[in-house]
Amino acid sequence: MADFSKLTELDKHHIFDAIDAQPGQLTLNFADSMRDDIIPKMGEGLRSVVMAGMGGSALAGNILRNWLYGRMSVPFEVVRGYDLPAYVGPSSLVIVSSHSGNTEESLSALDKAEKLNTQIVIMTAGGKLAEIAKQKGYLLLELPAEGQPRLNVFAGLKALACLLGDLGLVGEVDVRRELIEVANWLEVQKSTMSLDNDSEDNLARQIAGKLHGKVGLVYAGPALGSAAYKWKIDINENAKQLAFYNTYSELNHNEYQGWVFPKAKHVQAIQLESNLDNERIQKRMVITRTILGEHGFDPIRVSAVGDTPLQQLLYTILLGDYVSAYLGILNGIDPTPVEMVEKLKKELG
């Protein structure tokens, strides 16, 4: 068992408390933000929804798309960068997201959305975006101000789901009910991976021990694709350790071949598995393990817990949060600060 004896000493910003609080974010009430004078007008004639954000501020969009894929009545795209797609116009809704409210790419996207005369929603905890939203009367989805963006993702998911639900873009799905039910369920599930469980049965600690000192490759099928991406980001930011991700079946058409030479001695694959994935995806996972076994491919297999797609998705994301925080402790650092990211922003001015 890995040594977590310095956990209390190193976790100066209490990241485990922040992770523990995440299921509760799914119960936040965003109904008051959905002003009756704006929502009906905004939903009329919408042909596309674009969410513009970076890093943790864009993650909620990936998770929402993963969860509601096939049930949304209009295309939904997450854009990371300064620009917007060419199709964006008056019949588009642009959701500009930045936890700090000062992300330069998000501010650039807002400027372009205004020039294209789109419908606009701001999702932030403050900063310039909040000021602009209040000055210009944009619908504001106000996120909790405390904590890092990557640890406020569930709040962002709830806000986005409420917005799209109230706009009538998700059919008959009762998003508020589904999220509250999964929040209660996660409150029970988290006890198996949180600090309350300091036994060898703690799955998050087990996985962190196996990832220590390795470059992580997180693989998943479509059911858990956004969870794999969240694991990658968490390992980067919480553990300050390299990690990458890919999804089946795309990885079988390119990255798969890269395991042949040289043998990856310092790489540890993690395979997130869901029994709700397409049967062909599940078969690909089995065959991939078999064929690549002789080339050093021995993934940590993580079976998603839960009976519904949303349960499995959010359970796996929460597990990754704990894994990355424990991994940060094993690396001898405080998992919360992202000093290199902040230094880059400062240098950019």
C-alpha positions as CSV (number, residue, x, y, z in Angstrom):
1,M,0.0,0.0,0.0
2,A,1.3,3.4,-0.9
3,D,2.4,5.8,1.8
4,F,-0.2,8.6,2.4
5,S,1.2,9.5,5.9
6,K,2.0,13.1,4.8
7,L,-1.5,13.7,3.4
8,T,-2.7,16.1,6.1
9,E,0.6,18.0,6.0
10,L,0.6,18.4,2.2
11,D,-3.1,19.1,1.5
12,K,-2.9,22.7,2.7
13,H,-5.8,23.9,0.5
14,H,-8.1,21.0,1.5
15,I,-8.7,19.5,-1.9
16,F,-10.3,16.4,-0.4
17,D,-13.0,18.6,1.2
18,A,-13.6,20.2,-2.2
19,I,-13.9,16.8,-3.9
20,D,-16.2,15.5,-1.1
21,A,-18.5,18.5,-1.7
22,Q,-18.9,17.9,-5.4
23,P,-22.1,15.7,-5.3
24,G,-23.8,18.5,-3.4
25,Q,-23.2,20.9,-6.3
26,L,-25.7,18.8,-8.3
27,T,-28.4,20.0,-5.9
28,L,-27.8,23.8,-6.4
29,N,-30.8,25.7,-7.5
30,F,-30.3,27.5,-10.8
31,A,-34.0,28.1,-11.4
32,D,-33.8,31.7,-10.1
33,S,-31.3,32.5,-12.9
34,M,-33.8,31.3,-15.6
35,R,-35.6,34.6,-15.8
36,D,-39.1,34.2,-17.3
37,D,-38.6,37.3,-19.5
38,I,-35.6,35.8,-21.2
39,I,-35.9,32.1,-21.5
40,P,-39.0,31.9,-23.8
41,K,-37.5,34.4,-26.2
42,M,-34.1,32.7,-26.2
43,G,-35.5,29.3,-27.1
44,E,-37.4,30.5,-30.2
45,G,-35.8,29.4,-33.5
46,L,-32.5,28.1,-32.0
47,R,-30.6,25.9,-34.4
48,S,-27.4,25.4,-32.6
49,V,-25.7,25.7,-29.1
50,V,-22.0,26.5,-28.7
51,M,-20.2,26.5,-25.4
52,A,-17.0,28.5,-25.4
53,G,-14.5,27.9,-22.6
54,M,-11.1,26.6,-21.6
55,G,-9.8,23.9,-19.2
56,G,-12.1,23.1,-16.3
57,S,-14.5,25.8,-17.4
58,A,-15.3,23.8,-20.5
59,L,-15.5,20.4,-18.9
60,A,-19.2,20.7,-17.9
61,G,-20.0,21.0,-21.6
62,N,-18.2,17.8,-22.5
63,I,-20.0,15.9,-19.7
64,L,-23.4,17.3,-20.6
65,R,-22.9,16.3,-24.2
66,N,-21.7,12.8,-23.2
67,W,-24.8,12.4,-21.0
68,L,-27.5,13.8,-23.3
69,Y,-26.0,12.7,-26.6
70,G,-28.8,11.6,-28.9
71,R,-31.5,13.3,-26.8
72,M,-30.8,17.0,-27.7
73,S,-32.9,18.5,-30.4
74,V,-30.1,20.8,-31.7
75,P,-26.4,20.4,-32.3
76,F,-24.2,21.2,-29.2
77,E,-20.5,21.9,-29.6
78,V,-17.8,22.8,-27.1
79,V,-15.3,25.2,-28.5
80,R,-11.9,25.8,-26.9
81,G,-10.1,28.9,-28.3
82,Y,-10.5,32.5,-29.3
83,D,-12.8,32.0,-32.2
84,L,-16.3,30.6,-33.0
85,P,-17.4,28.2,-35.8
86,A,-18.4,29.8,-39.1
87,Y,-22.0,28.6,-38.8
88,V,-22.7,30.6,-35.6
89,G,-25.2,33.4,-36.1
90,P,-28.5,34.9,-34.8
91,S,-30.1,31.4,-34.6
92,S,-27.2,30.2,-32.3
93,L,-26.9,30.3,-28.5
94,V,-23.4,30.9,-27.3
95,I,-22.7,30.0,-23.7
96,V,-19.4,31.8,-22.7
97,S,-17.8,30.0,-19.7
98,S,-14.9,31.0,-17.5
99,H,-14.8,30.3,-13.8
100,S,-12.6,33.4,-13.1
101,G,-14.5,35.5,-15.6
102,N,-11.2,36.7,-17.0
103,T,-10.0,34.0,-19.4
104,E,-8.9,35.8,-22.5
105,E,-10.1,33.1,-24.9
106,S,-13.6,33.3,-23.4
107,L,-13.6,37.1,-23.6
108,S,-12.6,36.9,-27.2
109,A,-15.4,34.4,-28.0
110,L,-17.9,36.7,-26.3
111,D,-16.7,39.6,-28.4
112,K,-17.2,37.5,-31.6
113,A,-20.6,36.3,-30.4
114,E,-21.8,39.9,-29.9
115,K,-20.6,40.9,-33.4
116,L,-22.5,37.9,-34.8
117,N,-25.7,38.9,-33.0
118,T,-26.1,35.5,-31.3
119,Q,-28.1,34.7,-28.2
120,I,-25.6,34.9,-25.3
121,V,-25.5,33.3,-21.8
122,I,-22.6,33.9,-19.4
123,M,-21.4,31.2,-17.0
124,T,-18.9,32.4,-14.4
125,A,-18.1,33.0,-10.7
126,G,-17.2,36.6,-11.2
127,G,-14.6,38.8,-13.0
128,K,-15.0,40.7,-16.2
129,L,-17.6,38.3,-17.6
130,A,-19.9,38.8,-14.6
131,E,-19.6,42.6,-15.0
132,I,-20.4,42.4,-18.7
133,A,-23.4,40.2,-18.1
134,K,-24.8,42.6,-15.5
135,Q,-24.1,45.7,-17.6
136,K,-25.6,44.3,-20.8
137,G,-28.4,42.2,-19.3
138,Y,-27.2,38.8,-20.4
139,L,-28.5,35.7,-18.7
140,L,-26.0,34.9,-15.9
141,L,-25.4,31.4,-14.6
142,E,-23.5,32.3,-11.4
143,L,-21.2,29.5,-10.2
144,P,-19.8,29.1,-6.7
145,A,-16.8,31.5,-6.3
146,E,-14.6,29.3,-4.1
147,G,-12.4,26.5,-5.4
148,Q,-10.7,25.6,-8.6
149,P,-12.6,25.4,-11.9
150,R,-11.9,21.7,-12.2
151,L,-13.6,21.1,-8.9
152,N,-16.7,23.1,-9.7
153,V,-17.6,21.0,-12.8
154,F,-20.7,19.5,-11.3
155,A,-22.1,22.9,-10.5
156,G,-21.5,23.9,-14.1
157,L,-23.2,20.7,-15.3
158,K,-26.2,21.5,-13.2
159,A,-26.4,25.0,-14.5
160,L,-26.1,23.9,-18.2
161,A,-28.6,21.1,-17.8
162,C,-31.1,23.5,-16.2
163,L,-30.6,26.0,-19.0
164,L,-31.1,23.6,-21.8
165,G,-34.0,21.9,-20.1
166,D,-35.8,25.2,-19.6
167,L,-35.2,26.0,-23.3
168,G,-36.9,22.8,-24.2
169,L,-33.8,21.4,-26.0
170,V,-33.6,18.0,-24.2
171,G,-37.0,16.6,-24.9
172,E,-38.8,14.9,-22.0
173,V,-35.7,14.5,-19.9
174,D,-36.3,15.8,-16.3
175,V,-32.7,16.9,-15.8
176,R,-33.2,18.4,-12.4
177,R,-34.7,15.2,-11.0
178,E,-32.0,13.0,-12.6
179,L,-29.2,15.1,-11.2
180,I,-30.6,15.3,-7.7
181,E,-31.1,11.5,-7.6
182,V,-27.5,10.9,-8.7
183,A,-26.3,13.4,-6.2
184,N,-27.9,11.4,-3.3
185,W,-26.5,8.2,-4.8
186,L,-22.9,9.7,-5.1
187,E,-23.0,10.8,-1.4
188,V,-23.2,7.1,-0.5
189,Q,-20.7,5.9,-3.2
190,K,-17.9,8.4,-2.3
191,S,-17.3,6.8,1.1
192,T,-15.5,3.9,-0.7
193,M,-12.8,6.3,-2.0
194,S,-12.7,9.3,0.3
195,L,-10.4,10.0,3.3
196,D,-13.0,8.3,5.5
197,N,-11.8,5.0,4.0
198,D,-8.1,4.6,4.9
199,S,-8.1,0.9,4.3
200,E,-6.4,-1.1,1.6
201,D,-9.9,-1.5,0.0
202,N,-9.9,2.2,-1.1
203,L,-9.9,1.9,-4.9
204,A,-8.7,5.5,-5.5
205,R,-5.6,4.9,-3.3
206,Q,-4.9,1.6,-5.0
207,I,-5.0,3.2,-8.5
208,A,-2.9,6.2,-7.4
209,G,-0.2,3.8,-6.1
210,K,0.0,2.1,-9.5
211,L,0.2,5.4,-11.3
212,H,2.9,6.9,-9.2
213,G,5.9,7.7,-11.3
214,K,4.2,6.7,-14.6
215,V,2.8,8.6,-17.5
216,G,-0.9,7.9,-17.5
217,L,-2.9,6.9,-20.7
218,V,-6.6,7.0,-19.9
219,Y,-8.7,5.0,-22.4
220,A,-12.5,4.7,-22.5
221,G,-15.4,4.0,-24.8
222,P,-18.1,6.6,-25.7
223,A,-20.1,6.1,-22.5
224,L,-17.2,7.3,-20.4
225,G,-15.4,9.5,-22.9
226,S,-15.7,12.7,-21.0
227,A,-14.7,10.9,-17.8
228,A,-11.4,9.9,-19.5
229,Y,-10.8,13.5,-20.4
230,K,-11.5,14.6,-16.9
231,W,-9.0,12.0,-15.5
232,K,-6.4,13.4,-17.8
233,I,-6.9,17.0,-16.7
234,D,-7.1,16.0,-13.0
235,I,-3.8,14.0,-13.2
236,N,-2.2,17.0,-14.9
237,E,-3.4,19.6,-12.5
238,N,-3.8,17.8,-9.2
239,A,-0.8,15.4,-9.4
240,K,1.3,17.7,-11.6
241,Q,2.0,14.6,-13.7
242,L,1.8,13.9,-17.4
243,A,-1.3,12.1,-18.6
244,F,-3.1,11.7,-21.9
245,Y,-6.4,10.2,-23.0
246,N,-8.1,8.6,-26.0
247,T,-11.3,6.8,-26.8
248,Y,-12.4,3.6,-28.5
249,S,-12.8,2.9,-31.3
250,E,-10.7,5.8,-32.7
251,L,-7.6,4.6,-30.8
252,N,-7.7,1.3,-32.6
253,H,-7.1,3.1,-35.9
254,N,-3.9,4.8,-34.9
255,E,-2.6,4.9,-31.3
256,Y,-3.0,1.2,-30.9
257,Q,-0.1,0.6,-33.3
258,G,2.2,2.8,-31.2
259,W,2.4,0.2,-28.4
260,V,4.6,-2.0,-30.6
261,F,8.0,-0.2,-30.4
262,P,9.5,1.0,-28.2
263,K,7.9,-0.9,-25.3
264,A,6.3,1.6,-22.9
265,K,8.1,0.8,-19.6
266,H,7.2,4.1,-18.0
267,V,3.6,4.3,-19.2
268,Q,0.6,3.1,-17.3
269,A,-2.7,2.7,-19.1
270,I,-6.0,3.0,-17.3
271,Q,-9.1,1.6,-19.0
272,L,-12.5,2.9,-17.9
273,E,-15.0,0.2,-18.7
274,S,-18.8,0.5,-19.0
275,N,-21.3,-2.3,-19.5
276,L,-23.5,0.3,-21.2
277,D,-21.0,0.8,-24.1
278,N,-21.9,-0.7,-27.5
279,E,-21.1,-4.4,-27.6
280,R,-18.6,-3.9,-30.3
281,I,-16.7,-1.4,-28.2
282,Q,-16.6,-3.8,-25.3
283,K,-15.3,-6.5,-27.7
284,R,-12.6,-4.1,-28.9
285,M,-11.4,-3.6,-25.4
286,V,-11.0,-7.3,-24.8
287,I,-9.2,-7.9,-28.1
288,T,-6.9,-4.9,-27.6
289,R,-5.9,-6.2,-24.1
290,T,-5.1,-9.6,-25.6
291,I,-3.1,-8.4,-28.7
292,L,-1.2,-5.7,-26.9
293,G,-0.4,-7.8,-23.8
294,E,2.9,-8.9,-25.3
295,H,3.8,-5.3,-25.9
296,G,3.5,-4.1,-22.3
297,F,-0.1,-3.2,-22.4
298,D,-1.5,-4.1,-18.9
299,P,-4.1,-1.5,-18.1
300,I,-5.6,-0.7,-14.7
301,R,-9.2,-1.8,-15.4
302,V,-11.8,0.4,-13.8
303,S,-15.4,-0.8,-14.0
304,A,-18.0,2.0,-13.8
305,V,-20.4,1.6,-11.0
306,G,-24.1,2.4,-11.5
307,D,-27.2,1.3,-13.4
308,T,-27.7,4.4,-15.5
309,P,-25.4,6.3,-18.0
310,L,-25.4,9.3,-15.7
311,Q,-24.6,7.3,-12.6
312,Q,-21.7,5.5,-14.3
313,L,-20.3,8.8,-15.8
314,L,-20.3,10.9,-12.6
315,Y,-19.1,8.0,-10.4
316,T,-16.1,7.5,-12.7
317,I,-15.4,11.2,-12.8
318,L,-15.5,11.5,-9.0
319,L,-13.2,8.4,-8.7
320,G,-10.7,10.2,-10.9
321,D,-10.8,13.3,-8.8
322,Y,-9.8,11.2,-5.7
323,V,-7.2,9.2,-7.6
324,S,-5.5,12.4,-8.8
325,A,-5.5,14.0,-5.4
326,Y,-4.0,11.0,-3.8
327,L,-1.4,10.9,-6.6
328,G,-0.5,14.5,-5.8
329,I,0.2,13.5,-2.2
330,L,2.4,10.6,-3.4
331,N,4.3,13.1,-5.5
332,G,4.9,15.1,-2.4
333,I,3.0,18.3,-3.4
334,D,-0.2,20.2,-2.5
335,P,-2.6,19.1,-5.2
336,T,-4.7,22.3,-5.4
337,P,-2.4,25.1,-6.7
338,V,-1.6,25.3,-10.5
339,E,1.3,27.6,-10.3
340,M,2.6,27.0,-13.8
341,V,-0.8,27.8,-15.3
342,E,-1.0,31.0,-13.3
343,K,2.6,32.0,-14.2
344,L,1.7,31.6,-17.9
345,K,-1.3,33.8,-17.5
346,K,0.7,36.5,-15.8
347,E,3.4,36.4,-18.5
348,L,0.7,36.8,-21.2
349,G,-0.5,39.9,-19.3
